[in-house]
Amino acid sequence: MNLLHARIPAGTADTAPMVAARADFLAAGAYRPLAEELARVCAESEGLVIDAGAGTGYYLAHILDAAPAATGLALDVSAVALRRAARAHPRLGAAVWNLWERWPLGDEVASTVVNVFAPRNGPEFHRVLRPGGLLAVASPAPDHLRELGDLVLAVADRKEERLDGTLGEYFARTSRTAVRRTTVLPPDQVRQAVAMGPAGHHLDKGGRRERLAAISEAQEVTVSFTISTYRRL
Ligand SMILES: C[S@@+](CC[C@H](N)C(=O)[O-])C[C@H]1O[C@@H](n2cnc3c(N)ncnc32)[C@H](O)[C@@H]1O
């Protein structure tokens, strides 16, 4: 369902090549530990679980597998991504929406909001969650994919402190978990890891496209995330 009629700035929604890279990369399993940890922290969810910036629905589908009494709603501004999300799980619906607008949902309708590497609209997280509801936010840690250097865009410093600051007015933090490991990515997956992230909007800068095409060997990389959970005040 595309509910969005407003124009959105270029470089906001993930493009078809970025979404294809993301779908192939995630299917190969390198970020499965993150999906499993998110599913674990959301397993008690019942009723509506909203994934804000859901992309292809990969994480929301894992959560719904772990939470049999839950129904999922994927929100994302990328219609291409949401076409995949809509097929990711039988209990998952999908709506194209700009997260910076007021969401097309009533107050206190959700038990859980999930946000994985996507824009964070604290006031809307708060408005749609019922009192005591769960907010689970995943972000890349500073050492995430560090071996790829400037092929990827740098993770902002002190992201966690800024996150708590942004959400502190509306939420109490209940946990913070690191999910970190090293893994070996074949060349195609290195290309996908770059193309599916923010650098995917900038492949023609700094010779990225040529440098990616030249990669011929598998590369060991650090995959490193932080999952923060909050209770709605
Ligand atoms: C880095 S991707 C993460 C996707 C998904 N959570 C995942 O990890 O596979 C960021 C997502 O946020 C979406 N996005 C960016 N700006 C948005 C906005 N203003 N409103 C809704 N979605 C947005 C993009 O289209 C993209 O799917």
The ligand as an SDF file (V2000), in Angstrom:
LIG
                    3D

 27 29  0  0  0  0  0  0  0  0999 V2000
   19.9580    1.4070    6.0460 C   0  0  0  0  0  0  0  0  0  0  0  0
   18.3350    0.9920    5.4500 S   0  0  0  0  0  0  0  0  0  0  0  0
   17.7770   -0.1620    6.7100 C   0  0  0  0  0  0  0  0  0  0  0  0
   16.6390   -1.0290    6.2440 C   0  0  0  0  0  0  0  0  0  0  0  0
   16.2580   -2.1630    7.2130 C   0  0  0  0  0  0  0  0  0  0  0  0
   15.9270   -1.6650    8.5300 N   0  0  0  0  0  0  0  0  0  0  0  0
   17.3990   -3.1450    7.3020 C   0  0  0  0  0  0  0  0  0  0  0  0
   18.2590   -2.9730    8.1880 O   0  0  0  0  0  0  0  0  0  0  0  0
   17.4620   -4.0610    6.4760 O   0  0  0  0  0  0  0  0  0  0  0  0
   17.4320    2.4650    5.8410 C   0  0  0  0  0  0  0  0  0  0  0  0
   15.9850    2.3830    5.4220 C   0  0  0  0  0  0  0  0  0  0  0  0
   15.3190    3.5770    5.8260 O   0  0  0  0  0  0  0  0  0  0  0  0
   14.4930    4.0120    4.7700 C   0  0  0  0  0  0  0  0  0  0  0  0
   14.2790    5.4490    4.9600 N   0  0  0  0  0  0  0  0  0  0  0  0
   15.1930    6.4510    4.8520 C   0  0  0  0  0  0  0  0  0  0  0  0
   14.6140    7.6330    5.1070 N   0  0  0  0  0  0  0  0  0  0  0  0
   13.2990    7.3750    5.3830 C   0  0  0  0  0  0  0  0  0  0  0  0
   12.1800    8.1850    5.7320 C   0  0  0  0  0  0  0  0  0  0  0  0
   12.2950    9.5040    5.8520 N   0  0  0  0  0  0  0  0  0  0  0  0
   10.9870    7.5790    5.9340 N   0  0  0  0  0  0  0  0  0  0  0  0
   10.8670    6.2240    5.8140 C   0  0  0  0  0  0  0  0  0  0  0  0
   11.8860    5.4120    5.5140 N   0  0  0  0  0  0  0  0  0  0  0  0
   13.0870    5.9800    5.3040 C   0  0  0  0  0  0  0  0  0  0  0  0
   15.2310    3.6270    3.5000 C   0  0  0  0  0  0  0  0  0  0  0  0
   14.3730    3.5360    2.3760 O   0  0  0  0  0  0  0  0  0  0  0  0
   15.8180    2.2810    3.9030 C   0  0  0  0  0  0  0  0  0  0  0  0
   14.9520    1.2020    3.6060 O   0  0  0  0  0  0  0  0  0  0  0  0
  1  2  1  0
  2  3  1  0
  2 10  1  0
  3  4  1  0
  4  5  1  0
  5  6  1  0
  5  7  1  0
  7  8  2  0
  7  9  1  0
 10 11  1  0
 11 12  1  0
 11 26  1  0
 12 13  1  0
 13 14  1  0
 13 24  1  0
 14 15  1  0
 14 23  1  0
 15 16  2  0
 16 17  1  0
 17 18  1  0
 17 23  2  0
 18 19  1  0
 18 20  2  0
 20 21  1  0
 21 22  2  0
 22 23  1  0
 24 25  1  0
 24 26  1  0
 26 27  1  0
M  CHG  2   2   1   9  -1
M  END
$$$$
